[in-house]
Amino acid sequence: MLRDKRILLGITGGIAAYKAAELASRLTKEGNTVYVCMTAHATEFVSPLTFETLTGQRVVTDTFDRSAPWEVGHISLAQKIDAVLIAPATANVLAKLAHGLADDMLTTTVLAANCPKLVAPAMNTGMYRNPVTQDNLKKLAEYGYTVIPPEDGHLACGDSGTGRLPHPDRIYEVLEYTLGCEKDMEGLRVLVTAGPTREALDPVRFLTNHSTGKMGYAVAKAAAERGAKVTLVSGPTALDAPYGVKRIDVTSAEEMYHAVLDHADDADLIVKAAAVGDYRPVHISEQKIKKDESSFSLTLQRNPDILKELGAIRKSGQVICGFAMETERLLEHAKEKLIQKGADLIAANSLAEPNAGFGSDTNAVTLITKDDVEVLPLMTKEEAAHRILNKMLTLK
């Protein structure tokens, strides 16, 4: 979550301008100061009063506004902001920024600003795919701008294709990635596993567990926001990959085993948050298993133990964190796991703890090393992720 940031939200003349209101509202509610600068064309789509009401700040539209306090407006604004976000960014404004043109309040302020700059293009798909626009986006990326790619879908002009403004949640995520944390993990490579695994019984059924992947995804997101290069090996989930994270999708425990070992040697920190199935069927039916009146038995075999392979067998300098979800004797079982698997840290939690189990947005973990036990209170999974990473950095 972003707090106490000063953000210039630039709004340009496209139908997607109305979507910026949701973003302005969220940023303000979370304790940020949002300065809105609108081009003249943008005010034809949304009234400045809308954004003034949402942000509590006067909307800037005119470089030569005589009613404002005397100061060089675009310079004073550029000097007090932590980031510039232009959403939506039209092809016209992208072209101006790419070539250093500054003929209104927004472009002059952006040109004068020395802070992270983000643009979220939104336009007709033909305009977006035009080589000139693509060249301008390439130039902006070379100049250090973060370009948030538009989405595919039905456009207001009636066309379908690439050009829709990304959902405000996605834009917020990229802004959070840019500003949310000190980049104290820059240069580190982090490997994270998340989600459940599935073991097929037949073409219809499989064995799995209740994991949603939220904890592992929170760890991957936190590490990326802190500047690490993150690889996320994920079982089947309904979650989108965090911004800035490379995701590798797998299904079975064996697939996860091979994907993890392919990347483990390059990692500095490894966080094994996935709920990997311990067993798989010995035989997988090629056809759907039909029910009858008799009982049904299933013969299972052990899956590879990924954490033990990493910690007790292949470890070569990485700091390794495993997870332990327990229903009883939490500390006893977690300490046994720490020793048996050769891990440096176990993040343990109990299903008996309210709001700390599968699928929740909160967790209450106990961090266990060979020398220390730290019991954390109930907190969001993102907060818990940062506490886990902090602990791992002390062990490096």
NORRAJO-V195039 format. One record per residue. N is the residue number from 0. D_LAST is the distance of its C-alpha to the last C-alpha in Angstrom with 2 decimals. Layout:
# NORRAJO-V195039
n/d_last
N/D_LAST
N/D_LAST
This chain:
# NORRAJO-V195039
n/d_last
0/26.88
1/28.07
2/29.42
3/31.07
4/31.22
5/34.38
6/35.22
7/38.25
8/39.49
9/41.95
10/44.52
11/46.86
12/50.08
13/49.35
14/50.19
15/46.49
16/46.59
17/47.24
18/43.82
19/42.20
20/43.71
21/41.32
22/38.33
23/39.81
24/40.45
25/36.96
26/35.27
27/37.75
28/37.48
29/33.71
30/34.33
31/34.32
32/37.19
33/38.69
34/41.21
35/43.31
36/45.13
37/47.67
38/49.74
39/53.48
40/53.42
41/50.66
42/52.97
43/55.47
44/53.13
45/51.64
46/53.01
47/51.01
48/52.03
49/49.78
50/46.65
51/47.94
52/48.39
53/44.92
54/43.02
55/45.32
56/45.25
57/48.13
58/47.92
59/48.43
60/50.79
61/52.89
62/51.97
63/55.27
64/55.33
65/57.73
66/57.03
67/53.45
68/52.72
69/53.29
70/50.21
71/49.09
72/47.72
73/45.49
74/43.91
75/43.33
76/41.80
77/39.55
78/38.23
79/37.16
80/35.33
81/31.63
82/32.48
83/35.55
84/36.11
85/39.38
86/40.24
87/42.58
88/42.78
89/46.09
90/46.84
91/48.82
92/46.05
93/43.54
94/46.12
95/46.61
96/42.93
97/42.45
98/45.32
99/44.83
100/47.90
101/48.09
102/51.32
103/50.41
104/48.23
105/45.30
106/45.11
107/45.69
108/42.94
109/40.42
110/41.44
111/40.98
112/37.62
113/34.39
114/31.86
115/30.45
116/33.45
117/33.75
118/36.86
119/37.91
120/40.99
121/43.81
122/47.15
123/49.60
124/48.09
125/50.49
126/49.43
127/45.73
128/46.20
129/48.51
130/47.19
131/47.66
132/45.38
133/42.75
134/42.98
135/42.60
136/39.45
137/38.04
138/38.93
139/37.28
140/34.00
141/34.27
142/34.90
143/31.66
144/33.16
145/31.43
146/34.08
147/33.98
148/36.08
149/39.19
150/39.90
151/42.66
152/45.56
153/49.00
154/49.61
155/52.02
156/54.32
157/54.89
158/52.89
159/49.97
160/46.95
161/43.93
162/44.29
163/43.57
164/41.36
165/38.07
166/37.94
167/37.01
168/34.00
169/32.62
170/33.39
171/31.70
172/28.54
173/28.44
174/29.13
175/26.37
176/23.93
177/25.23
178/25.37
179/23.50
180/20.10
181/18.54
182/16.87
183/13.49
184/11.80
185/14.34
186/13.60
187/10.95
188/12.54
189/12.49
190/14.73
191/16.47
192/19.43
193/22.12
194/25.68
195/27.96
196/29.25
197/32.97
198/34.90
199/38.43
200/41.46
201/44.00
202/44.39
203/44.58
204/42.31
205/38.72
206/36.45
207/33.59
208/32.06
209/31.93
210/28.56
211/28.98
212/25.50
213/25.14
214/21.81
215/20.11
216/21.90
217/20.80
218/17.08
219/17.98
220/20.06
221/17.61
222/14.93
223/17.87
224/19.25
225/16.12
226/16.57
227/14.47
228/16.47
229/16.93
230/18.75
231/20.31
232/22.09
233/24.70
234/27.46
235/30.75
236/30.51
237/32.66
238/29.84
239/29.61
240/26.49
241/24.65
242/25.45
243/23.29
244/21.89
245/23.00
246/24.39
247/25.44
248/28.05
249/28.63
250/30.97
251/30.68
252/27.93
253/28.65
254/28.34
255/24.93
256/23.90
257/25.01
258/23.58
259/20.06
260/20.27
261/21.68
262/18.57
263/15.68
264/15.41
265/14.96
266/12.15
267/8.48
268/8.43
269/11.45
270/13.38
271/16.51
272/18.82
273/22.01
274/24.77
275/25.60
276/29.02
277/29.11
278/32.56
279/34.83
280/38.59
281/39.92
282/42.60
283/42.56
284/46.07
285/47.26
286/49.58
287/49.27
288/49.70
289/52.97
290/53.56
291/56.56
292/57.95
293/56.03
294/52.61
295/49.57
296/46.85
297/43.59
298/41.89
299/38.11
300/35.62
301/31.89
302/29.50
303/26.54
304/23.54
305/20.83
306/17.95
307/19.12
308/19.57
309/16.00
310/14.43
311/17.16
312/18.77
313/17.04
314/13.31
315/12.26
316/8.57
317/7.82
318/6.14
319/9.68
320/11.63
321/15.33
322/18.24
323/21.14
324/24.45
325/26.81
326/30.41
327/30.52
328/28.61
329/25.38
330/23.24
331/24.82
332/24.32
333/20.75
334/19.75
335/21.73
336/19.97
337/16.48
338/17.89
339/20.17
340/17.88
341/14.94
342/12.59
343/9.54
344/11.21
345/14.84
346/16.47
347/20.02
348/23.23
349/26.90
350/29.81
351/31.91
352/30.21
353/32.41
354/30.98
355/27.68
356/28.69
357/29.24
358/30.48
359/29.95
360/28.32
361/26.72
362/24.44
363/23.71
364/20.51
365/19.18
366/15.45
367/15.19
368/12.65
369/14.13
370/14.51
371/15.24
372/17.40
373/17.56
374/20.67
375/20.85
376/24.37
377/25.95
378/24.75
379/24.87
380/22.60
381/21.34
382/20.47
383/18.79
384/16.78
385/15.44
386/14.69
387/12.74
388/10.65
389/10.31
390/9.14
391/6.49
392/5.23
393/5.62
394/3.78
395/0.00
